[in-house]
Amino acid sequence: MKKLHVPFLYKGLISRALVCLILGGLSWSAAALPAVKPKIWVITDIRRITASGDPDDIVTMSQLLLMANHFNIAGITAGADIRGMNDCGDAADWTRKEMYQNSYKAELANLNKYYGGYQENIPIYQSGWCSGTFKAGTKIDIELKKYESMKALIEEAKKGPIWISAWGEQTEFAYIAEWLLDRKMDDVLKNMKYIPHWTTPKSESNCARDAVGCNYVFDLTLKHKKLDYYNIGPIGEDGLVKNSCNDNTKFPMTDALASKTGNWLKTKIVSGTPDFSDGASYLILLGFAGGIESFKSDASYDASKNNAMCKDRKPIFDIMQRASLAAQGKGTFAPPFPETPVVGIGSQAGAKQQVIAYESGYLRLVGSTPAAGKVTVFDMHGRMSKRFSLNASEKYPLDLAEGLNVVKVESNGTTQWKTIPVLPHAR
């Protein structure tokens, strides 16, 4: 049996979530990781397709919608582009109509039938900052009547921690932070876990057009310790899209583009791969590139991680391929995923709690008092590849296929699902 390296989807979340469930409710762990689906808010400079548009954000939005069943998307702020283009002000309307209503919503029934877990409604707001760089001390009305996107995000953060996936300039977030600090709402700002893509060095890429706003956000962490800032650098650009490790995985272009939701991926192609580089800012919440726990929250930058997502290309591509096929009505498998990726065997108080582990080529049942169960293994298209019984004390040799695998365990009248992306051992 060949040796495999297995980065678990939801890496680091399984055990934390199990502890949360045992203690009686979903909560954030000490490491600030969500119990089930990561709750995210996206801030993007997406605009309708024009000569002045930002095509990589359109591509990233397509990827996010295909993978929406992995997240709780609390909201999307569209048009956060300070260049003041004529098409910036209708970014939310365009995104809502073309990418959400005409694509995602049109295929939602198939996505849930053949894959599962996609949310019915994703709120999309227009950014209030469509031109001009950040200016400290700007007067903003206390009720945020003209800034619906800011108000909605703040209301979500009042409820508890939320990940901010930032794909463009830092301007809107800088104004949000200043508004909160002016009103002594430091606790709400602390609930915003900030993950921008490519803001290092500060003068490059998503910091280039508004260095003042970018530096203000950096200083919230570096100088004032007011913000949890996860500086992931250009890991999406270098490792995921430009394939810095020379991985031989090819993007499944035909299958991915065949759905309405996936067809937007063709908007920008770089060396045979759609440019969803900004997606690194939410993909790390699923355990890719070592997972969010491998990045510090102090805004520090580790250039050695630039290639960290390169070896994860295949399982990421597999998820997108499976989702696009599901959107087309292809496939026969729709587990309740990821609503129950970590639910133990037995749902009543005092019932046996159990999780599935796959390590070094062996599948086993683990937990405080694991029970025997029937195990079914499916590939990414829902085809059953193996079915067997497994006792609590056994380790079953299992050579999972490279790519995405789904394992189902039935025991004591309950069912548990686990998704396992498998990569070849690091070359």
Secondary structure, DSSP 8 states (H G I E B T S, - for coil): ---EE---TTTTHHHHHHHHHHTTS----TT---SSS-EEEEE-----SSTTS-HHHHHHHHHHHHTGGGSEEEEEEE---TB--TTSTTHHHHIIIIIIIIIIGGGHHHHHHHT----S---EEE-S--BS---TT----TT-TT-HHHHHHHHHHHHS-EEEEE-S-SHHHHHHHHHHHHTT-HHHHHTEEEEESS--STTSGGGTS-HHHHHHHHHHHHTT--SEE---TTHIIIIIIS-TT-------HHHHHTSTTGGGGGGSEETTEE--GGGHHHHGGGTGGG-GGGS-SBS---GGGTTTTGGGHHHHHHHHHHHHHHHTT--S----TTTSSS--S--STT----EEEEETTEEEEESSS---EEEEEEETTS-EEEEEEE-TT--EE----SEEEEEEEEETTEEEEEEEEEEE---
